[in-house]
Amino acid sequence: MDLHIKNVDFDSMALRIDCGKGLKDRAIPLREDVKNAIQGLLGAFPGLPDDYLIRTTSGSRIHDTTIRDLFRKLWRLGLPREITPHKLRHTFATLLVQSGADLRSIQELLGHS
């Protein structure tokens, strides 16, 4: 996951995602509670290098293989196999639709044309 600390724009309340799904760059609105959590994380680790915001326990960046391995472990622990990263993405979009979000905005958030 390539979310760099420099991609968090606290002033405009947005996360800039570089080369997300479909190799498209986009900005995701940043909620106030998420902003506070990120600022708390950065405050708790003042020596955090200015690179990846989301890391493994060893401090390296999270690769897609890391996410797949995590889900494999969760499935072995009893998480239903139909719960996948892609399913979470669809759930995110569905919840936005149910909350009355504009379909064009949802398309942009998901990186669809």
C-alpha positions in Angstrom: 0.0 0.0 0.0 1.7 3.2 -1.2 0.2 5.8 1.1 3.1 8.2 1.8 3.0 10.6 4.7 3.5 13.4 2.2 0.3 12.4 0.5 -1.8 13.4 3.5 -2.9 17.0 3.1 -4.3 18.2 6.4 -5.0 21.7 5.0 -7.3 20.5 2.2 -8.5 17.4 4.2 -7.5 14.9 1.5 -5.4 11.9 0.9 -3.7 11.7 -2.5 -3.6 8.2 -3.8 -0.9 7.8 -6.5 -1.4 5.0 -9.0 -4.3 3.3 -7.3 -6.6 0.8 -8.9 -6.4 1.1 -12.7 -3.1 3.1 -12.3 -5.1 6.3 -11.7 -4.2 9.1 -9.3 -7.0 10.5 -7.1 -7.8 12.4 -4.0 -9.9 10.9 -1.2 -11.6 13.2 1.3 -10.1 13.0 4.8 -12.5 12.8 7.6 -11.8 14.7 10.8 -11.5 11.6 13.0 -9.1 10.0 10.5 -7.1 13.2 10.4 -6.9 13.2 14.2 -5.8 9.5 14.2 -3.0 10.2 11.7 -1.8 13.2 13.6 -1.9 11.1 16.8 0.2 8.4 15.1 2.7 10.9 13.8 2.9 12.6 17.2 3.4 9.2 19.0 6.3 8.3 16.7 8.2 11.6 16.2 11.1 9.9 14.6 8.9 8.2 11.9 10.7 8.5 8.6 8.9 10.6 6.0 7.8 7.8 3.8 5.1 5.1 4.2 2.2 5.8 6.5 1.0 2.2 6.7 3.7 -0.2 7.6 4.4 -3.8 8.7 5.4 -4.4 12.3 9.1 -4.4 11.0 8.6 -0.9 9.6 8.6 -1.8 5.9 5.9 -0.8 3.4 2.9 -3.1 3.1 2.8 -4.9 -0.3 -0.3 -6.4 -1.8 1.2 -9.8 -0.9 1.2 -8.8 2.7 -2.5 -8.0 2.5 -3.2 -11.4 0.8 -1.2 -13.2 3.5 -3.1 -11.3 6.2 -6.4 -12.4 4.7 -5.2 -16.0 4.5 -4.4 -16.0 8.2 -7.8 -14.4 9.0 -9.6 -17.1 6.9 -7.7 -19.8 8.8 -8.9 -18.2 12.0 -12.5 -18.3 10.9 -13.2 -15.2 8.9 -15.6 -16.2 6.1 -13.8 -16.7 2.9 -16.2 -14.5 1.0 -14.8 -11.5 2.9 -11.9 -10.3 0.7 -10.2 -6.9 0.0 -12.3 -6.6 -3.1 -15.5 -7.3 -1.2 -14.5 -4.6 1.3 -14.2 -2.2 -1.6 -17.6 -3.1 -2.9 -19.1 -2.7 0.6 -17.5 0.8 0.9 -19.2 1.8 -2.4 -22.5 0.3 -1.3 -22.5 2.2 2.0 -21.7 5.4 0.2 -24.7 4.8 -2.2 -27.0 4.0 0.7 -25.8 7.2 2.5 -26.9 9.2 -0.5 -23.5 10.0 -2.0 -23.3 11.2 -5.6 -22.6 8.2 -8.0 -20.0 10.2 -10.0 -18.1 11.0 -6.8 -18.2 7.3 -5.8 -16.9 6.4 -9.3 -14.0 8.8 -8.8 -13.2 7.5 -5.3 -13.0 4.0 -6.7 -11.0 5.0 -9.8 -13.6 4.1 -12.3 -14.0 6.1 -15.6 
